[in-house]
Amino acid sequence: MKRETLFNYARDTFNAKPEYLWSTFPEYAVLRHHDGKKWFAVVMNVPGTKLGLNTDDVIDVLAVKVRPEHSGSLRKKEGILPAYHMNKEHWISVILAGPLSDEEIYDLLSESHALTTG
C-alpha cells in the first residue's frame, strides 16, 4: 500500500489528514481524530535495521494501536512488527509495502481509531 492510498482512506473514512510535526523527521505523519487531539496512527519511514530487519533500506511503516491481548498474535503475522517508538504492548508497526492486504491494513487502522476515541 502506498502512503497516498492510506491517507486518502483516512481522509474519506475518518476526516483525518496527515500532519507533519517534526522538522527533523519531515516524512513522519500523524493521523488524529477529527477533534484534533488524540493520534490514532503514525506513518514513518524507518531503516529496516531499526525495525529488527536485516536491511538498511528505508521502509514505510504504519504504527497503530491494538488491544494488548491481540498484539502478540498480530506480531506473528508477516509484515507486522513490534511498534517503533511506541508502547510495544499497545501498538504495532505494519509494513505498508508488506504482505498485508489493503483491507487488513484498513481494519487495523479502524481498530486503532476506535481504541483511541475519547
C-alpha positions, -999 to 999 in steps of 0.1 A, spaced: 0 0 0 12 35 -8 11 63 18 -13 83 -5 -37 54 -6 -37 52 32 -40 89 36 -70 90 12 -87 63 31 -81 81 64 -95 113 50 -126 97 35 -133 75 64 -122 95 95 -119 130 82 -82 128 91 -54 144 72 -17 137 77 1 162 99 39 166 97 50 176 131 88 172 132 113 191 111 139 165 119 116 138 105 98 156 77 82 123 63 67 112 96 30 119 96 4 115 124 -33 109 119 -56 124 145 -92 122 154 -113 150 138 -113 169 171 -76 174 166 -65 158 199 -55 121 200 -35 103 174 -47 70 161 -19 64 137 16 74 127 33 68 94 71 67 94 99 59 71 125 39 91 156 20 82 148 -17 83 176 -23 109 158 -2 134 128 -25 130 149 -56 136 151 -64 99 182 -74 80 182 -44 57 193 -8 57 165 0 32 141 27 44 107 12 49 73 29 53 55 17 84 22 24 99 20 24 138 -15 16 151 -29 9 185 -43 -26 191 -58 -44 220 -29 -57 243 -44 -92 242 -40 -92 203 -6 -76 199 14 -109 204 -6 -129 179 -6 -100 154 32 -97 156 34 -134 145 20 -123 111 44 -115 83 45 -77 78 36 -68 114 64 -59 139 67 -45 174 59 -8 174 87 15 166 90 44 191 56 35 207 44 13 236 50 -23 223 22 -38 243 -5 -15 228 10 -5 194 23 -24 164 41 -14 132 27 -25 99 50 -26 68 29 -7 42 45 -25 13 43 -58 30 21 -88 26 -10 -75 43 -39 -66 21 -53 -31 19 -84 -44 37 -63 -58 66 -45 -25 70 -78 -6 69 -92 -29 96 -62 -23 118 -65 15 112 -102 14 121 -95 -6 152 -68 19 163 -93 48 156 -119 31 178 -94 23 206 -82 59 208 -116 76 208 -124 96 239 
